[in-house]
Amino acid sequence: MKKWKLDRIISVATLVTSLIALFLVLKKPAPVAQPQPAATAAVNAQSFQQKVQQLDQPKEEGQPPAEVRLSSDEVSAALAQAAGQIPMAAASQAISGLSSPDAAVAPGQPEVKDYQVSFDGDVAHGQFLTQIAGKDVWVTLSGHLGSKDGYATFDPTEFKVGDLNVPVSLVNDALQKKLAEQRDRLRLPDNVGGMKVENGELVMTQK
């Protein structure tokens, strides 16, 4: 009798836990950034292009490589413009290769309906709305963005599906495998020698 009661309690607890997990997965998490008005986004996208174009300028003899600093608003606007199939600098393609659920663990090419990007210290945060099992789900991915041997790299520090935290140790192997499969997309533009997130900005250095 006691064993039956214990089994019953465990079954109920398991059901409740599963329902809570499902609720958290479908729940919209706190946004990592606020949407930009169209006019502001257009200005930020133009600013992104102008700054990246500075890396095309020839280096003066004896001078260090040029360096540009991009805010998260500028990067977000550039990615939004690229998603609208408006031609963008190759730099934005390298960033978007990291900043999508497809670059994480999902197989295939899931549709990304909305996304936000922000930088905090040396950490990049990306948040994306995609479909999992036919349901709209927000995916949040945070980590250290960098570069090595001419390719962008990403070292995750946080992974969330909806409002449910998923241990990074459970997804990192799949994430790195996915990044390796998409290595060509992560190749830095010819004029970029390196990039990193520093003091809340994306820093790109001229090659």
C-alpha positions, -999 to 999 in steps of 0.1 A, spaced: 0 0 0 28 24 9 47 15 -23 15 22 -43 11 56 -27 48 64 -33 45 54 -70 13 75 -73 30 105 -57 60 101 -81 37 99 -111 18 130 -101 50 149 -94 64 138 -128 32 150 -145 33 183 -128 70 188 -136 63 180 -173 34 205 -174 56 232 -158 84 225 -183 60 226 -212 46 259 -199 81 274 -196 90 262 -231 60 280 -246 62 310 -224 78 341 -240 109 351 -220 120 386 -210 133 403 -242 171 408 -245 165 440 -264 136 463 -274 123 465 -310 135 496 -329 111 519 -347 115 516 -385 131 550 -389 156 544 -362 164 509 -376 171 524 -410 195 549 -395 213 522 -375 215 499 -406 231 528 -426 255 535 -397 265 498 -397 273 499 -434 293 531 -431 314 518 -402 321 484 -418 332 502 -450 359 519 -430 377 485 -429 381 487 -467 403 518 -465 440 511 -471 461 511 -440 486 539 -438 522 529 -434 532 526 -398 496 529 -385 478 501 -366 448 483 -384 416 502 -383 390 492 -357 353 498 -357 328 495 -328 292 486 -335 263 488 -310 238 461 -307 212 484 -322 234 488 -353 239 450 -356 203 442 -350 192 467 -377 218 452 -401 205 417 -395 169 428 -399 178 444 -432 197 413 -443 167 391 -434 146 413 -457 169 402 -485 184 437 -489 220 433 -499 243 438 -469 280 437 -461 294 402 -457 301 410 -421 264 408 -413 263 374 -429 290 361 -407 272 374 -376 239 360 -387 255 326 -392 261 326 -354 229 344 -345 202 319 -354 186 288 -339 199 268 -369 234 276 -358 226 261 -324 211 226 -323 181 225 -346 184 203 -377 175 216 -412 167 253 -418 140 264 -394 121 296 -402 131 325 -380 103 350 -376 118 375 -353 150 381 -334 168 405 -311 205 410 -304 222 427 -275 257 430 -260 265 431 -223 301 435 -214 319 408 -234 288 386 -238 265 385 -269 228 377 -264 206 365 -292 168 358 -290 149 342 -318 113 331 -326 112 299 -345 90 268 -347 95 236 -328 70 208 -333 47 232 -350 47 257 -321 62 291 -320 90 290 -295 116 317 -284 152 305 -282 177 325 -263 214 320 -268 242 339 -250 280 335 -251 313 348 -262 317 358 -298 352 358 -313 373 347 -342 401 322 -350 420 315 -382 397 338 -402 364 323 -389 339 335 -364 336 314 -332 310 312 -304 314 299 -269 279 296 -253 273 305 -217 235 303 -217 208 285 -236 170 288 -231 140 274 -249 110 297 -240 116 305 -203 132 272 -196 170 271 -189 188 243 -206 223 234 -193 249 245 -218 267 212 -213 238 194 -229 238 215 -261 274 227 -266 285 196 -285 256 198 -309 261 236 -312 298 232 -321 290 204 -345 264 227 -362 289 255 -364 315 232 -380 289 221 -406 283 258 -414 319 268 -413 317 285 -447 290 308 -435 312 318 -405 342 329 -426 351 365 -419 350 390 -447 384 395 -464 388 429 -449 382 417 -413 411 403 -393 391 396 -361 361 404 -340 349 402 -304 324 417 -280 339 442 -256 323 468 -233 289 462 -248 300 466 -284 310 444 -313 346 453 -322 358 444 -357 395 449 -366 409 455 -401 430 427 -415 
